[in-house]
């Protein structure tokens, strides 16, 4: 049995399927199997379009390569020109790491007997549940990497026996890939430079956002910035004195009310912007635990300068979920019986200076667990 990815076009009529014969197979309510396939195609097309256009794409870029290499440390600078000698040749120091890749699947779980008696609303509920699970998997894996200080490693993530996928700038004791951020603006950095900042107090403050801005800006990432928090911290952030709320569509504002220059409408599933503070657009994102946040400079959707890199299978150019027949299943009588959803991706850090995770629940860092 061949393995690998199919696109959604292949699902519409797999090799060996006969369109006329499929019309003869129906659910209990008379819905044909071809109509079920069309429904799955439409749901996946909508999901994949969402993946390409929602705000998460402002966090990452895409690649099908397993490795990254980047400049580190001090530069050598210019030297005084003289008439009689040539300047010394100089080169940059580089470091590198790998990007993980893992496959995820979800069986729709329709037995032959079930399909004989099923009704279309039940099938639609199963499809919707699968779409929801795909959204959750992407969100959880991205948020997990943002809030994890240590490295990913291991053959199960296609990193081999000695490869590592580290997080953002952190002191050498927390990573196997030591990182001296490149000099910038007359400032030099050591491999003890730390972007995972823990602050006691159990509350976000104005100073948290001021410090986060300075942390990103000192590496050459200029404002505006973006910051994500969880729903449990929304009220606290909105109450800060430096916070400016979004313009709510149902409120008529007077001449004395300042509002942020963007809409408060949802810009993704279970996420929405709430306002600005210290050059950060603040967005509430479901799944981020209380007391955690993450700030970064977005260079636009899928920009190579964004902090996160999504690794896809070689030759795949879009982050997507596909439907396919389970490759481990035998030849079934029912063409929908072994249908499954499949996605393959890995989340790694691309720009180790462009991101600062925050934890305000303790003076010591602890990784956040995304839900």
JOFENZI-V708190 format. One record per backbone hydrogen bond with DSSP energy under -1.0 kcal/mol. NH is the residue of the N-H (numbers start at 0). CO is the residue of the C=O. If there is no record, write none. Layout:
NH;CO / NH;CO
//
This chain:
11;7 / 16;13 / 21;17 / 22;18 / 23;20 / 24;21 / 26;30 / 27;117 / 29;26 / 32;24 / 35;31 / 36;32 / 37;33 / 38;34 / 39;35 / 40;36 / 41;37 / 42;38 / 43;39 / 44;40 / 45;41 / 46;42 / 47;43 / 48;44 / 49;45 / 50;46 / 51;47 / 52;49 / 53;49 / 54;266 / 56;53 / 57;54 / 58;55 / 60;307 / 62;309 / 67;96 / 69;94 / 71;92 / 72;179 / 94;69 / 96;67 / 97;163 / 98;65 / 100;156 / 101;344 / 103;342 / 105;340 / 107;338 / 114;110 / 115;111 / 116;113 / 117;113 / 121;118 / 122;118 / 123;119 / 124;120 / 125;121 / 126;122 / 127;123 / 128;124 / 129;125 / 130;126 / 131;127 / 132;128 / 133;129 / 134;130 / 135;131 / 136;132 / 137;133 / 138;134 / 139;135 / 140;136 / 141;137 / 142;138 / 143;139 / 144;140 / 145;141 / 146;142 / 151;164 / 156;153 / 157;154 / 158;153 / 162;158 / 164;151 / 168;351 / 173;170 / 174;171 / 182;72 / 183;186 / 186;183 / 192;189 / 194;168 / 196;194 / 196;356 / 198;358 / 201;359 / 208;204 / 209;205 / 210;206 / 211;207 / 212;208 / 213;209 / 214;210 / 215;211 / 216;212 / 217;213 / 218;215 / 219;216 / 220;215 / 224;278 / 225;295 / 226;280 / 227;293 / 228;282 / 232;229 / 233;230 / 236;232 / 237;233 / 238;234 / 239;236 / 242;239 / 243;275 / 245;273 / 246;261 / 250;247 / 256;253 / 259;244 / 270;267 / 271;283 / 273;281 / 274;281 / 275;243 / 276;279 / 279;276 / 280;224 / 281;274 / 282;226 / 283;271 / 284;228 / 285;269 / 287;284 / 291;288 / 292;357 / 293;227 / 294;355 / 295;225 / 301;56 / 302;299 / 305;302 / 307;58 / 308;347 / 309;60 / 310;345 / 311;62 / 315;312 / 321;341 / 323;339 / 325;337 / 328;325 / 336;333 / 338;335 / 339;323 / 340;105 / 341;321 / 342;103 / 344;101 / 345;310 / 347;308 / 349;306 / 350;306 / 354;352 / 355;294 / 357;292 / 358;196 / 359;290 / 367;146 / 370;286
//
